[in-house]
Amino acid sequence: MTALGYLDEDRAFIDACLGAAPSSVTADDAFHSIAVIEAAYGSLRSGGRPELVRDD
C-alpha cells in the first residue's frame, strides 16, 4: 500500500479487466467470500453463531 492507496491491487484489477493479465481472484474465491458475508448477516439477524460448512 502506498500513500495514495492500493496502487498495485488497482493495477492488477485494471490489467485483468483489459485482458492484459489473468485475474488474481477466481470465481471460487468470490463464491466463498459471499458465503462468509451471508453467514455474518444471518448471524446478525438471528443473534446466534453461523454454521460453518467446509467443503475440503
Residue frames as a rotation matrix with the C-alpha (Angstrom) as fourth column:
MET 1
0.583 0.812 0.000 0.00
0.812 -0.583 0.000 0.00
0.000 0.000 -1.000 0.00
THR 2
-0.558 -0.731 0.393 1.23
0.718 -0.663 -0.213 3.49
0.416 0.163 0.895 -0.74
ALA 3
-0.844 0.212 -0.493 0.18
0.172 -0.763 -0.623 6.91
-0.508 -0.611 0.608 0.47
LEU 4
-0.640 0.607 -0.471 -2.35
-0.768 -0.506 0.393 7.00
0.001 0.613 0.790 -2.38
GLY 5
0.421 0.848 0.321 -3.92
-0.839 0.498 -0.218 3.62
-0.345 -0.178 0.922 -1.67
TYR 6
0.206 -0.233 0.950 -3.70
0.012 0.972 0.236 0.15
-0.978 -0.037 0.203 -3.10
LEU 7
0.182 -0.164 -0.969 -1.98
-0.867 -0.491 -0.080 1.01
-0.463 0.855 -0.232 -6.39
ASP 8
-0.830 -0.547 -0.109 -0.65
-0.538 0.732 0.419 -2.49
-0.149 0.407 -0.901 -7.10
GLU 9
-0.585 0.691 0.425 -4.04
0.408 0.704 -0.581 -4.08
-0.701 -0.166 -0.694 -6.46
ASP 10
0.350 0.710 -0.610 -5.79
-0.202 -0.579 -0.790 -1.44
-0.914 0.400 -0.059 -8.59
ARG 11
-0.189 -0.515 -0.836 -3.33
-0.941 -0.147 0.304 -2.01
-0.279 0.845 -0.457 -11.45
ALA 12
-0.952 -0.149 0.269 -3.82
-0.106 0.980 0.166 -5.78
-0.289 0.130 -0.949 -11.28
PHE 13
-0.144 0.978 0.148 -7.60
0.374 0.192 -0.907 -5.32
-0.916 -0.076 -0.393 -11.42
ILE 14
0.397 0.260 -0.880 -7.40
-0.577 -0.675 -0.460 -2.96
-0.714 0.691 -0.118 -14.40
ASP 15
-0.564 -0.685 -0.461 -4.97
-0.804 0.330 0.494 -5.26
-0.186 0.649 -0.737 -16.24
ALA 16
-0.812 0.324 0.486 -7.31
0.246 0.944 -0.219 -8.22
-0.529 -0.058 -0.846 -15.68
CYS 17
0.208 0.949 -0.237 -10.31
0.153 -0.271 -0.950 -6.23
-0.966 0.162 -0.201 -16.94
LEU 18
0.341 -0.154 -0.927 -8.39
-0.811 -0.547 -0.208 -5.24
-0.475 0.823 -0.311 -20.07
GLY 19
0.997 0.057 0.059 -7.25
-0.027 0.907 -0.421 -8.82
-0.078 0.418 0.905 -20.67
ALA 20
0.442 -0.897 0.002 -3.61
-0.614 -0.305 -0.728 -7.88
0.653 0.321 -0.686 -20.19
ALA 21
-0.749 -0.638 0.180 -3.15
-0.559 0.461 -0.690 -10.22
0.357 -0.617 -0.701 -17.21
PRO 22
-0.324 0.649 -0.688 -5.02
0.402 0.753 0.521 -13.07
0.857 -0.107 -0.505 -15.55
SER 23
0.437 0.566 0.699 -7.31
-0.468 -0.521 0.714 -12.27
0.768 -0.639 0.038 -12.64
SER 24
-0.697 -0.713 0.074 -5.77
-0.395 0.296 -0.869 -12.86
0.598 -0.635 -0.488 -9.23
VAL 25
-0.555 0.620 0.554 -9.22
-0.588 0.179 -0.789 -13.73
-0.588 -0.764 0.265 -7.84
THR 26
-0.968 0.224 -0.111 -11.17
0.087 0.716 0.692 -16.76
0.235 0.661 -0.713 -9.02
ALA 27
-0.162 0.982 0.093 -14.92
-0.498 -0.163 0.852 -17.25
0.852 0.092 0.516 -9.19
ASP 28
0.212 0.173 -0.962 -14.50
0.577 0.772 0.266 -19.80
0.789 -0.611 0.063 -6.38
ASP 29
-0.783 -0.524 -0.334 -12.83
0.594 -0.473 -0.650 -17.12
0.183 -0.708 0.682 -4.23
ALA 30
-0.770 0.544 0.335 -15.77
-0.470 -0.837 0.280 -14.79
0.432 0.058 0.900 -4.87
PHE 31
0.121 0.844 -0.523 -18.30
-0.100 0.535 0.839 -17.53
0.988 -0.049 0.149 -4.05
HIS 32
-0.054 -0.209 -0.976 -16.64
0.859 0.489 -0.153 -18.22
0.509 -0.847 0.153 -0.69
SER 33
-0.959 -0.280 0.038 -16.41
0.234 -0.863 -0.448 -14.51
0.159 -0.421 0.893 0.14
ILE 34
-0.409 0.888 0.209 -20.13
-0.593 -0.433 0.679 -14.10
0.693 0.154 0.704 -0.48
ALA 35
0.223 0.471 -0.854 -20.88
0.319 0.792 0.520 -17.18
0.921 -0.388 0.026 1.65
VAL 36
-0.553 -0.495 -0.670 -18.93
0.799 -0.086 -0.595 -15.65
0.237 -0.865 0.443 4.56
ILE 37
-0.947 0.225 0.231 -20.77
-0.243 -0.969 -0.052 -12.33
0.212 -0.105 0.972 4.22
GLU 38
-0.080 0.978 -0.195 -24.17
-0.430 0.142 0.892 -14.06
0.899 0.155 0.409 4.05
ALA 39
0.037 0.030 -0.999 -23.31
0.700 0.712 0.047 -16.10
0.713 -0.701 0.006 7.15
ALA 40
-0.876 -0.398 -0.272 -22.36
0.474 -0.609 -0.636 -12.91
0.088 -0.686 0.723 9.00
TYR 41
-0.681 0.695 0.232 -25.65
-0.592 -0.708 0.385 -11.23
0.432 0.125 0.893 8.07
GLY 42
0.133 0.732 -0.668 -27.57
-0.036 0.677 0.735 -14.37
0.990 -0.074 0.116 9.06
SER 43
-0.358 -0.367 -0.859 -25.80
0.822 0.313 -0.476 -14.36
0.444 -0.876 0.190 12.41
LEU 44
-0.995 0.001 0.098 -26.74
-0.038 -0.925 -0.377 -10.74
0.090 -0.379 0.921 12.98
ARG 45
-0.321 0.947 -0.029 -30.39
-0.615 -0.185 0.767 -11.43
0.720 0.264 0.641 12.13
SER 46
0.364 0.512 -0.778 -30.66
0.122 0.802 0.585 -14.50
0.923 -0.308 0.229 14.35
GLY 47
0.558 -0.231 0.797 -28.43
-0.780 -0.474 0.409 -13.33
0.283 -0.850 -0.444 17.17
GLY 48
0.842 -0.237 0.485 -26.56
-0.055 0.856 0.514 -16.62
-0.537 -0.460 0.707 17.02
ARG 49
-0.225 -0.970 -0.092 -23.46
-0.445 0.018 0.896 -18.09
-0.867 0.243 -0.435 15.53
PRO 50
0.377 0.341 -0.861 -23.41
-0.926 0.132 -0.353 -19.04
-0.007 0.931 0.366 11.86
GLU 51
0.647 -0.154 0.747 -22.97
-0.010 0.978 0.210 -22.69
-0.762 -0.144 0.631 10.99
LEU 52
0.003 -0.745 -0.667 -19.75
-0.902 -0.290 0.320 -23.17
-0.432 0.601 -0.673 9.07
VAL 53
0.847 0.251 0.470 -19.70
-0.010 0.889 -0.457 -25.77
-0.532 0.382 0.755 6.33
ARG 54
-0.140 -0.958 -0.249 -16.34
-0.596 -0.120 0.794 -26.91
-0.791 0.260 -0.555 4.99
ASP 55
0.893 0.428 -0.138 -16.01
-0.350 0.468 -0.811 -28.29
-0.282 0.773 0.568 1.51
ASP 56
-0.027 -0.997 0.068 -12.48
-0.784 0.063 0.618 -29.70
-0.620 -0.037 -0.783 1.78
